[in-house]
């Protein structure tokens, strides 16, 4: 279910949103849903990206491919073993 961009958004936000949606839906097995009124991209019912478009900004939240590896690069993390 692809949702058209809101005409109330500035053209720059609509353009960026369109490009992100096109990219997200080009990935294998990806579907788009709109829980809570925001776009969510999912593979096999698991969300991997949320997209929130507002008149002042576009917000993207994405899960890293390997959360543990990503976390280990942060200065305040260390291995538990």
URUR-V91225 format. One record per backbone hydrogen bond with DSSP energy under -0.5 kcal/mol. NH is the residue of the N-H (numbers start at 1). CO is the residue of the C=O. E is the energy in kcal/mol with one decimal. If there is no record, write none. Layout:
# URUR-V91225
nh=NH co=CO e=E
nh=NH co=CO e=E
This chain:
# URUR-V91225
nh=9 co=6 e=-1.6
nh=14 co=10 e=-2.4
nh=15 co=11 e=-2.5
nh=16 co=12 e=-2.0
nh=17 co=13 e=-2.8
nh=18 co=14 e=-2.5
nh=19 co=15 e=-2.0
nh=20 co=16 e=-2.4
nh=21 co=17 e=-2.7
nh=22 co=18 e=-2.4
nh=23 co=19 e=-2.3
nh=24 co=20 e=-2.9
nh=25 co=21 e=-2.7
nh=26 co=22 e=-0.8
nh=26 co=23 e=-1.0
nh=27 co=23 e=-0.6
nh=27 co=24 e=-1.0
nh=30 co=27 e=-1.7
nh=31 co=42 e=-2.4
nh=33 co=40 e=-2.7
nh=37 co=34 e=-1.2
nh=38 co=35 e=-2.0
nh=39 co=51 e=-1.7
nh=40 co=33 e=-2.9
nh=41 co=49 e=-2.7
nh=42 co=31 e=-2.7
nh=43 co=46 e=-2.2
nh=44 co=29 e=-0.6
nh=46 co=43 e=-1.7
nh=47 co=45 e=-0.5
nh=48 co=41 e=-2.7
nh=49 co=41 e=-1.3
nh=50 co=61 e=-2.7
nh=51 co=39 e=-2.5
nh=52 co=59 e=-2.9
nh=54 co=52 e=-0.5
nh=54 co=57 e=-3.2
nh=59 co=52 e=-3.3
nh=61 co=50 e=-2.6
nh=63 co=48 e=-2.3
nh=70 co=66 e=-2.3
nh=71 co=67 e=-2.6
nh=72 co=68 e=-2.1
nh=73 co=69 e=-0.5
nh=73 co=70 e=-1.1
nh=74 co=71 e=-1.7
nh=77 co=74 e=-1.6
